Amino acid sequence: MDVDSEPTMEETILVGDDLMMGPPSPLVPPEIASHVLEGVDICDGILRNLFLCLQINDIEPFCQDEIALYRQCAEKRDKELRQRLQDSEHKLGLSMPLDQAKDRATQLQSEVQSLERRLILASGMQGMEGFRQRWSLHGRLEDTKKRLESLQQGIQNRKKDDTIGNSGTKKWWFW
């Protein structure tokens, strides 16, 4: 068997910036943090191992397993957090008093507009710092838009339920 005839396998070396693939971790608002974060693995043990590996080895190529494990854990955590954030906003839209729910929707809408403006300003920044700001702002913008959409769906579903409930209670039956 000739060693040279074997297909070569390229080795992929991950670096810290590879963790910036995909959207950044979502920001959890303090008013719903206790509900959203309950029972979620925040990957702190894996992150601790990654930092320990980096501290011992001084360079990233020796910590490939730790980087890959943290990236997998972070992706799973972020996906779960995004779903929980949207579910919480939907529940708030269903259960909050209507005026407060509309105020919250207005607040989220103004946050979306602010993030859009900041993203436009960041588009003029050059280099790695500009990329990081655009990456972060784009992720926050998308998360906030989805939260606003979930809140509005909750408000709309409540309106449908309220009208059905009100019409159902006013039926008269004559025997």
C-alpha positions in Angstrom: 0.0 0.0 0.0 1.4 3.3 -1.1 1.1 6.1 1.4 1.1 8.8 -1.3 -1.9 7.2 -3.0 -4.1 7.7 0.1 -6.3 10.7 -0.1 -5.1 13.4 2.2 -7.4 14.7 4.8 -7.1 18.5 5.4 -7.1 19.6 9.0 -9.3 22.5 9.9 -8.0 24.7 12.6 -10.6 26.7 14.4 -9.8 30.0 16.0 -11.7 32.2 18.4 -13.2 34.3 15.6 -14.9 31.1 14.3 -17.2 31.4 17.3 -18.6 34.5 15.4 -20.2 32.4 12.8 -24.0 32.6 12.9 -25.8 35.2 15.0 -24.4 36.3 18.4 -25.9 35.1 21.6 -29.3 36.8 22.3 -29.6 39.4 24.9 -32.2 38.5 27.6 -34.2 41.4 29.0 -34.0 41.6 32.8 -37.8 41.6 33.2 -38.2 38.1 31.7 -34.7 36.7 32.4 -35.8 34.5 35.3 -38.4 32.7 33.1 -36.2 32.5 30.1 -32.9 31.3 31.7 -34.4 28.7 34.1 -33.0 25.3 33.3 -30.8 26.4 30.4 -27.2 25.1 30.2 -25.1 28.3 29.9 -22.0 26.3 28.9 -19.9 27.8 31.8 -18.1 24.5 32.5 -17.0 24.1 28.9 -16.0 27.8 28.7 -14.0 27.4 31.9 -12.2 24.4 30.3 -11.5 26.4 27.1 -10.0 29.3 29.1 -7.9 26.9 31.1 -6.7 25.2 27.9 -5.8 28.6 26.4 -4.0 29.6 29.6 -1.9 26.4 29.6 -1.1 26.2 25.9 -1.0 30.0 25.0 -2.3 29.4 21.5 -5.6 28.2 20.1 -4.6 25.3 17.8 -4.0 23.1 20.9 -7.5 23.7 22.1 -9.5 22.6 19.1 -11.7 20.1 21.0 -12.6 22.7 23.6 -13.4 25.3 21.0 -15.6 22.8 19.1 -17.4 21.7 22.3 -18.1 25.3 23.3 -19.3 26.2 19.9 -21.8 23.3 19.9 -23.0 24.1 23.4 -23.4 27.8 22.6 -25.3 27.1 19.4 -27.7 24.8 21.3 -28.1 27.3 24.1 -28.7 30.3 21.8 -31.3 28.4 19.8 -33.1 27.4 23.0 -32.9 31.0 24.4 -34.3 32.5 21.2 -37.2 30.1 21.3 -37.9 30.9 24.9 -37.7 34.6 24.3 -40.2 34.4 21.5 -42.5 32.2 23.6 -42.3 34.6 26.6 -43.1 37.6 24.4 -46.1 35.7 22.9 -47.3 34.8 26.4 -46.9 38.4 27.5 -49.0 39.5 24.4 -51.7 37.1 25.5 -51.8 37.7 29.2 -50.6 41.3 29.8 -53.3 44.0 30.1 -53.8 45.3 26.5 -52.5 48.8 27.2 -49.3 47.5 28.7 -48.8 45.0 25.8 -49.2 47.8 23.3 -46.7 49.9 25.2 -44.3 47.0 25.2 -44.8 46.6 21.4 -44.1 50.3 21.0 -41.0 50.0 23.1 -39.7 47.1 21.1 -40.5 48.9 17.8 -38.5 51.9 18.9 -35.6 49.5 19.9 -35.8 48.0 16.4 -35.6 51.5 14.8 -32.6 52.4 17.1 -30.8 49.3 16.2 -31.4 49.9 12.5 -29.9 53.4 12.7 -26.9 52.1 14.6 -26.4 49.4 12.0 -26.4 52.0 9.3 -23.8 54.0 11.1 -21.7 50.9 11.8 -21.7 50.1 8.0 -19.2 52.9 7.6 -16.7 51.4 10.0 -13.7 49.5 8.4 -11.7 46.6 9.7 -12.4 43.9 12.2 -14.0 46.3 14.7 -16.5 47.4 12.1 -17.3 43.7 11.3 -17.8 42.9 15.0 -20.1 45.8 15.5 -22.2 45.0 12.4 -22.3 41.3 13.4 -23.5 42.1 16.9 -26.0 44.8 15.9 -27.5 42.6 13.1 -28.0 39.7 15.5 -29.6 42.0 18.1 -31.8 43.5 15.4 -33.1 40.1 14.2 -33.8 38.9 17.7 -35.7 42.1 18.6 -37.7 41.9 15.4 -38.7 38.3 16.2 -39.6 39.2 19.8 -41.8 42.1 18.5 -43.4 39.8 16.0 -44.2 37.2 18.7 -45.6 39.9 21.0 -47.8 41.2 18.2 -49.0 37.6 17.5 -49.9 37.2 21.1 -51.9 40.5 21.1 -53.7 39.5 17.9 -54.5 36.0 19.2 -55.9 37.6 22.4 -58.1 39.9 20.4 -59.6 36.9 18.5 -60.1 35.0 21.8 -61.7 38.0 23.5 -64.2 38.5 20.6 -65.1 34.9 20.6 -65.4 34.8 24.3 -67.6 37.9 24.4 -69.9 36.7 21.7 -70.2 33.3 23.3 -71.3 34.7 26.7 -74.2 36.7 25.3 -76.1 33.9 23.6 -79.7 33.5 24.7 -81.4 30.2 24.5 -85.2 30.1 24.4 -86.9 26.8 25.1 
